[in-house]
Amino acid sequence: MAGVTIKNLTKRFGNVIAVNNVSLEVKDREFLVLLGPSGCGKTTTLRCIAGLDTPDEGEIYIGDRLVNDLAPKDRNVAMVFQSYALYPHMTVFDNIAFPLKMKKLPMSEIEKKVKEVAEFLKISHLLNRKPGQLSGGEKQRVALGRAIVRNPDVFLMDEPLSNLDAKLRIYMRAELKRLQKELGVTTIYVTHDQVEAMTMADKIAIMNQGVLQQVGTAFEVFNNPSNLFVAGFIGSPPMNFINCTLKEENGSYYLDAGAFTVSISASLGKIISEKASSSEIILGVRPEDVIIEEKPVAKNLIRAEVYVTEPMGSEIVIDLKVNNEIIKVKTLKEFKLNIGDEVWIRFSEDKIHIFDRKTEKTIV
């Protein structure tokens, strides 16, 4: 087994910089997810590691080996594609056996390895079928089997669950995570689905426009986002962002959003004034951290109007209108609210995030 190290990787397609000076370390046996919107450079990064694309700059190491000049077949990596890439004319047995036949292993050894992998993946009963006779989940397992049977140093997975229905996707997420831990193979997994990333990854690397934005655990990127993009990309519904101006009167600090103000402690006010490039900042608060009251029971509450409610079974998402601002609230509490009802909200200071409006970097 081996880790993967990427140093200053850059890949261009004409005038487009698909991957821009990315450096990343994936430890041995770690499950790292490359996460970001379509076109952010995550698949290109994966293809460079696999050897399917050639970097313009930078170095890629698998274990201690520099692999930039190695052919894909010599890197000892196995790639699982979004489309499964199974041979339609071959049986499941032959699809899984294909990489072993290419190595010209004895047939007895091939049969032994294929049967072991099929048993491990619970697809022994499918070995004589062809891909056209399989469901999406079964095809996915066959594609995984073909990757596992090679005993690679690294698994590379490019959105392998995106073609499955929602229920099967949830099941396969758990199965993939279990398989990776049992096999102990370093895995780099590409997705644009943040729920997949949060539930599966040991570490998440978030990309945008070819640039690596933040690397951390699910807890770290959710609770301590490095910038406005990460804060808005992680979380469902996404974080509320409100343009504010930091103001101070007689030693008391508050955030002026125009439609309302939010009082903050002197210590927080001083941190913002010291770190921000100007008094223009962005207040961020996650929907689950907005506290909603049906009556004005305390000071410093913000009056809001119910714009729409979205019941989701175990929780409810409420869109509130504060003048022209829409603020989303996610709560487990049952509120009997109708469109147009008046409510009040407040934010806990220890739950808010502050971003520099100019640089979009996190201040608090």
Backbone torsions as a table, in degrees:
resi	resn	phi	psi	omega
1	MET	NA	162.7	-176.4
2	ALA	-159.2	153.2	172.4
3	GLY	-86.2	175.4	178.8
4	VAL	-128.5	132.2	177.4
5	THR	-124.5	127.5	177.3
6	ILE	-114.0	128.1	-179.3
7	LYS	-121.8	114.7	172.8
8	ASN	51.7	47.1	-177.9
9	LEU	-75.0	127.7	175.0
10	THR	-132.6	133.4	176.9
11	LYS	-135.6	126.0	-179.6
12	ARG	-114.9	146.6	168.8
13	PHE	-121.9	97.7	-173.2
14	GLY	65.1	-124.3	179.9
15	ASN	-89.1	-2.7	-177.6
16	VAL	-92.2	125.6	175.2
17	ILE	-91.9	102.4	-176.4
18	ALA	-76.3	-38.8	177.5
19	VAL	-130.5	125.0	-169.1
20	ASN	-118.7	95.2	171.9
21	ASN	55.6	50.9	-177.8
22	VAL	-88.7	129.2	173.0
23	SER	-122.2	133.5	-172.7
24	LEU	-156.9	140.9	176.4
25	GLU	-121.9	126.9	176.3
26	VAL	-114.1	117.7	-176.3
27	LYS	-74.3	158.5	177.1
28	ASP	-55.9	131.9	178.6
29	ARG	72.7	5.6	-178.2
30	GLU	-83.1	149.0	175.0
31	PHE	-106.7	103.3	-179.9
32	LEU	-107.6	133.3	177.1
33	VAL	-107.9	126.2	170.5
34	LEU	-88.5	115.7	-172.4
35	LEU	-121.3	140.7	176.0
36	GLY	168.6	170.4	-179.9
37	PRO	-70.8	168.2	177.9
38	SER	-57.7	136.4	177.8
39	GLY	82.5	13.4	-176.5
40	CYS	-87.6	-9.5	177.2
41	GLY	106.8	2.3	-175.2
42	LYS	-69.7	-43.2	179.2
43	THR	-68.4	-37.7	177.3
44	THR	-62.0	-40.1	176.4
45	THR	-59.8	-45.2	180.0
46	LEU	-62.8	-43.2	-179.2
47	ARG	-65.9	-32.6	176.1
48	CYS	-67.3	-39.7	177.4
49	ILE	-64.3	-40.1	-179.2
50	ALA	-72.6	-21.3	-177.0
51	GLY	93.1	7.7	179.2
52	LEU	-80.4	-24.7	171.9
53	ASP	-123.0	147.1	-179.0
54	THR	-100.9	123.6	179.2
55	PRO	-63.6	147.0	172.0
56	ASP	-81.6	-33.4	177.8
57	GLU	-144.7	159.1	173.6
58	GLY	99.9	173.1	-176.8
59	GLU	-128.6	144.8	176.9
60	ILE	-125.2	124.8	179.0
61	TYR	-115.6	133.9	168.9
62	ILE	-113.5	112.8	-166.9
63	GLY	65.4	-129.9	178.8
64	ASP	-97.6	1.9	-175.6
65	ARG	-91.8	129.3	169.1
66	LEU	-76.4	119.9	-171.3
67	VAL	-109.2	6.4	-176.3
68	ASN	-50.2	-39.3	-174.8
69	ASP	-99.9	6.7	178.8
70	LEU	-88.6	142.7	174.9
71	ALA	-67.9	154.3	179.9
72	PRO	-50.7	-40.2	-176.5
73	LYS	-67.7	-18.3	-177.9
74	ASP	-97.9	2.9	-176.9
75	ARG	-92.4	-9.1	-177.7
76	ASN	53.1	48.9	172.6
77	VAL	-119.4	153.3	177.0
78	ALA	-122.9	129.7	-176.3
79	MET	-111.0	134.3	175.4
80	VAL	-112.2	121.2	-173.2
81	PHE	-94.4	162.0	176.2
82	GLN	-60.6	-35.5	-175.3
83	SER	-89.5	0.9	-177.7
84	TYR	74.3	-37.1	176.3
85	ALA	53.6	44.1	176.5
86	LEU	-85.8	151.6	176.9
87	TYR	-82.3	114.9	-172.3
88	PRO	-66.5	-25.6	-176.6
89	HIS	-87.7	-5.9	-178.1
90	MET	-102.0	151.1	173.5
91	THR	-71.7	168.7	176.0
92	VAL	-57.6	-43.1	178.5
93	PHE	-55.9	-49.4	-176.0
94	ASP	-69.3	-33.6	176.1
95	ASN	-62.6	-44.9	-179.5
96	ILE	-70.0	-37.0	-176.9
97	ALA	-75.1	-16.8	-170.7
98	PHE	-51.0	-51.2	-178.9
99	PRO	-64.3	-27.5	178.4
100	LEU	-74.7	-36.6	176.5
101	LYS	-65.6	-35.4	177.9
102	MET	-64.5	-28.1	177.0
103	LYS	-83.9	-3.2	179.0
104	LYS	59.7	41.6	175.1
105	LEU	-74.7	154.8	177.3
106	PRO	-60.5	145.2	-176.0
107	MET	-60.6	-35.4	179.4
108	SER	-63.2	-39.3	179.0
109	GLU	-70.0	-39.4	178.1
110	ILE	-60.3	-49.0	-179.3
111	GLU	-59.6	-41.6	180.0
112	LYS	-62.8	-47.1	-176.9
113	LYS	-67.8	-41.6	-179.0
114	VAL	-64.4	-43.2	-180.0
115	LYS	-65.1	-37.1	178.0
116	GLU	-64.2	-45.4	-179.0
117	VAL	-67.2	-41.6	179.9
118	ALA	-62.5	-39.7	178.6
119	GLU	-66.7	-42.1	179.3
120	PHE	-59.9	-39.0	-178.3
121	LEU	-92.1	0.4	179.5
122	LYS	61.6	43.0	178.0
123	ILE	-127.0	22.3	-179.4
124	SER	-58.0	-33.5	-177.7
125	HIS	-75.1	-5.2	-177.2
126	LEU	-103.9	-1.0	-168.6
127	LEU	-59.7	-26.5	-178.5
128	ASN	-95.3	-2.7	179.6
129	ARG	-85.8	163.2	174.4
130	LYS	-105.0	159.1	-175.4
131	PRO	-51.8	-34.2	-179.7
132	GLY	-64.5	-16.2	179.9
133	GLN	-98.2	6.6	-174.7
134	LEU	-108.1	152.7	171.9
135	SER	-79.6	172.3	179.9
136	GLY	-59.9	-43.1	-180.0
137	GLY	-65.9	-36.6	178.2
138	GLU	-68.3	-41.1	176.8
139	LYS	-60.5	-39.9	-179.9
140	GLN	-62.2	-40.9	178.9
141	ARG	-66.4	-36.5	177.5
142	VAL	-65.3	-43.5	177.6
143	ALA	-60.6	-39.8	176.7
144	LEU	-65.8	-40.3	178.9
145	GLY	-60.6	-41.4	178.9
146	ARG	-64.1	-33.1	177.7
147	ALA	-74.6	-43.7	-176.0
148	ILE	-66.1	-38.7	-173.7
149	VAL	-62.7	-21.3	-179.8
150	ARG	-77.5	-13.4	-176.9
151	ASN	53.2	56.9	-174.4
152	PRO	-78.0	166.3	172.5
153	ASP	-76.1	-31.6	-173.7
154	VAL	-141.9	136.1	168.4
155	PHE	-94.9	134.1	173.3
156	LEU	-118.9	122.8	-174.6
157	MET	-126.2	121.8	-177.4
158	ASP	-107.0	96.2	179.5
159	GLU	45.2	53.8	-172.7
160	PRO	-70.0	-13.9	-177.1
161	LEU	-105.9	1.0	-170.8
162	SER	-67.8	-21.8	-179.5
163	ASN	-89.6	0.0	-177.9
164	LEU	-91.9	155.5	176.4
165	ASP	-72.2	166.4	-169.6
166	ALA	-58.3	-44.5	-177.1
167	LYS	-65.7	-43.9	-179.5
168	LEU	-68.4	-34.5	179.2
169	ARG	-61.2	-42.8	179.2
170	ILE	-63.3	-42.7	179.8
171	TYR	-64.5	-44.7	-176.9
172	MET	-70.8	-27.5	174.3
173	ARG	-57.4	-49.7	-179.4
174	ALA	-65.2	-40.5	-179.8
175	GLU	-64.4	-43.9	179.7
176	LEU	-62.1	-42.5	179.3
177	LYS	-62.9	-43.4	178.9
178	ARG	-63.4	-45.0	-179.9
179	LEU	-60.5	-44.0	-178.0
180	GLN	-62.7	-41.0	-179.8
181	LYS	-69.7	-39.1	179.5
182	GLU	-67.1	-40.9	-178.6
183	LEU	-78.9	-27.4	179.6
184	GLY	67.3	31.6	-178.4
185	VAL	-98.9	131.5	174.3
186	THR	-54.7	129.6	-174.5
187	THR	-132.0	131.3	173.1
188	ILE	-117.2	122.2	-168.1
189	TYR	-125.4	124.6	-179.0
190	VAL	-98.5	132.3	174.2
191	THR	-157.0	157.4	169.9
192	HIS	-104.1	0.6	-176.0
193	ASP	-92.2	109.2	-175.4
194	GLN	-66.6	-29.9	179.3
195	VAL	-66.0	-41.9	174.2
196	GLU	-56.7	-47.6	-178.0
197	ALA	-61.9	-47.4	-175.1
198	MET	-66.0	-36.4	-174.8
199	THR	-84.5	-24.0	-172.3
200	MET	-104.0	-31.8	-164.6
201	ALA	-81.4	143.4	162.1
202	ASP	-74.0	-40.6	177.9
203	LYS	-139.6	146.6	178.1
204	ILE	-116.7	132.0	173.7
205	ALA	-112.2	114.4	-174.7
206	ILE	-98.4	128.9	-179.2
207	MET	-119.0	152.4	173.0
208	ASN	-152.6	127.9	179.1
209	GLN	51.4	42.5	176.0
210	GLY	81.6	-4.3	-175.3
211	VAL	-109.5	134.9	175.3
212	LEU	-73.9	122.2	-174.8
213	GLN	-92.6	-42.6	-177.7
214	GLN	-165.0	145.3	173.7
215	VAL	-125.0	129.6	179.7
216	GLY	-178.5	177.8	175.0
217	THR	-71.8	167.8	177.4
218	ALA	-57.0	-41.6	179.2
219	PHE	-61.1	-43.9	-175.8
220	GLU	-66.9	-46.6	-176.4
221	VAL	-71.7	-26.7	178.7
222	PHE	-77.9	-45.9	-174.3
223	ASN	-89.7	-26.3	-178.4
224	ASN	-131.4	62.7	179.7
225	PRO	-63.5	143.3	-175.4
226	SER	-79.8	-21.7	-178.1
227	ASN	-158.1	179.5	-175.7
228	LEU	-62.5	-38.6	-179.0
229	PHE	-62.8	-49.4	-179.0
230	VAL	-61.7	-43.2	-179.2
231	ALA	-60.5	-37.7	-178.2
232	GLY	-82.2	-25.7	-176.7
233	PHE	-82.9	-33.6	-178.6
234	ILE	-94.6	130.4	179.0
235	GLY	113.3	140.0	179.6
236	SER	-140.3	120.6	-7.2
237	PRO	-60.4	161.7	-177.6
238	PRO	-67.4	163.9	179.6
239	MET	-59.0	142.1	172.0
240	ASN	-75.9	133.3	176.5
241	PHE	-119.3	129.2	-177.7
242	ILE	-131.6	121.0	176.1
243	ASN	-67.2	129.0	-178.3
244	CYS	-137.3	164.4	171.7
245	THR	-120.1	129.9	176.9
246	LEU	-76.9	126.4	179.8
247	LYS	-129.3	153.3	-178.8
248	GLU	-137.2	131.8	177.5
249	GLU	-136.7	117.1	177.6
250	ASN	53.4	41.8	177.3
251	GLY	83.3	-4.3	177.9
252	SER	-100.3	134.1	-177.3
253	TYR	-108.4	146.1	173.3
254	TYR	-153.1	160.4	177.2
255	LEU	-104.4	123.6	-177.9
256	ASP	-100.3	110.9	179.4
257	ALA	-98.3	7.2	-177.5
258	GLY	85.8	-65.0	-179.3
259	ALA	-74.8	-23.9	-179.6
260	PHE	-159.5	168.9	175.5
261	THR	-123.9	153.9	178.0
262	VAL	-126.3	116.3	177.5
263	SER	-73.4	138.2	177.4
264	ILE	-130.9	163.4	-178.7
265	SER	-71.0	157.8	178.8
266	ALA	-61.9	-37.2	-179.2
267	SER	-63.9	-42.0	177.9
268	LEU	-68.2	-41.4	178.7
269	GLY	-59.0	-40.3	-179.8
270	LYS	-69.6	-38.0	178.1
271	ILE	-62.1	-44.7	179.8
272	ILE	-63.3	-46.3	-177.3
273	SER	-64.7	-29.7	179.6
274	GLU	-79.4	-36.7	-173.1
275	LYS	-94.3	-27.6	-175.5
276	ALA	-76.0	149.0	179.4
277	SER	-74.3	-19.8	175.6
278	SER	-158.1	-175.7	178.3
279	SER	-79.0	-7.7	-179.6
280	GLU	-84.9	112.8	-177.0
281	ILE	-130.8	175.1	175.3
282	ILE	-121.3	125.7	175.4
283	LEU	-88.4	127.6	177.4
284	GLY	-117.5	134.4	175.6
285	VAL	-145.0	129.6	-179.2
286	ARG	-72.5	147.4	-177.9
287	PRO	-55.4	-33.7	-179.5
288	GLU	-76.1	-10.9	-179.7
289	ASP	-101.9	1.7	174.5
290	VAL	-85.0	126.2	-179.6
291	ILE	-96.4	125.1	-175.7
292	ILE	-111.0	138.2	177.7
293	GLU	-128.0	140.9	178.3
294	GLU	-83.0	-16.3	177.8
295	LYS	-134.1	151.9	-179.6
296	PRO	-74.9	79.0	-172.0
297	VAL	-88.1	-7.7	-178.0
298	ALA	-144.8	173.1	177.7
299	LYS	-78.9	165.7	175.5
300	ASN	59.7	28.1	175.2
301	LEU	-85.4	151.8	-179.7
302	ILE	-107.8	125.4	-179.6
303	ARG	-76.0	135.7	-178.7
304	ALA	-141.7	162.1	178.5
305	GLU	-119.8	136.8	179.3
306	VAL	-68.4	120.6	-178.3
307	TYR	-94.6	-44.9	176.0
308	VAL	-162.7	151.7	175.0
309	THR	-119.3	144.9	-179.2
310	GLU	-127.9	88.3	177.2
311	PRO	-65.5	134.6	-177.4
312	MET	-128.1	30.4	178.9
313	GLY	84.7	-91.9	-176.7
314	SER	-79.2	-12.2	179.9
315	GLU	-147.5	172.2	179.2
316	ILE	-135.6	138.3	174.6
317	VAL	-106.6	126.9	-178.0
318	ILE	-118.7	125.5	172.9
319	ASP	-91.4	121.4	-179.3
320	LEU	-112.3	140.4	179.3
321	LYS	-105.0	121.5	174.1
322	VAL	-117.4	100.3	-167.7
323	ASN	53.7	-116.0	-178.5
324	ASN	-99.0	1.5	179.3
325	GLU	-88.5	138.2	171.3
326	ILE	-106.0	123.1	179.0
327	ILE	-117.4	124.1	-179.9
328	LYS	-89.7	137.9	177.0
329	VAL	-124.0	133.5	174.1
330	LYS	-117.7	125.6	-174.6
331	THR	-144.2	151.4	174.0
332	LEU	-88.3	-17.3	-175.4
333	LYS	-72.9	141.3	179.1
334	GLU	-84.3	119.1	174.4
335	PHE	-116.4	132.9	175.3
336	LYS	-94.4	83.7	-174.1
337	LEU	-115.6	147.3	175.3
338	ASN	-120.9	158.6	177.5
339	ILE	-58.1	131.2	-179.8
340	GLY	96.0	-11.7	178.3
341	ASP	-64.3	151.0	179.0
342	GLU	-96.0	131.0	175.8
343	VAL	-137.4	175.7	178.7
344	TRP	-130.6	145.3	-179.5
345	ILE	-130.9	161.2	173.6
346	ARG	-151.4	162.2	-179.7
347	PHE	-119.4	135.8	173.6
348	SER	-78.9	131.1	-175.9
349	GLU	-59.9	-33.9	-177.8
350	ASP	-76.1	-4.0	-179.6
351	LYS	-110.5	-6.8	-176.5
352	ILE	-86.0	157.2	176.3
353	HIS	-120.1	144.2	178.7
354	ILE	-123.1	130.2	-179.7
355	PHE	-122.1	144.8	173.7
356	ASP	-71.6	124.8	-174.9
357	ARG	-68.6	-27.6	-178.0
358	LYS	-80.7	-50.9	-175.7
359	THR	-90.0	-17.0	-176.2
360	GLU	64.1	13.1	177.1
361	LYS	-84.5	153.9	-179.9
362	THR	-72.1	133.4	173.7
363	ILE	-99.3	-46.7	179.4
364	VAL	-134.2	NA	NA
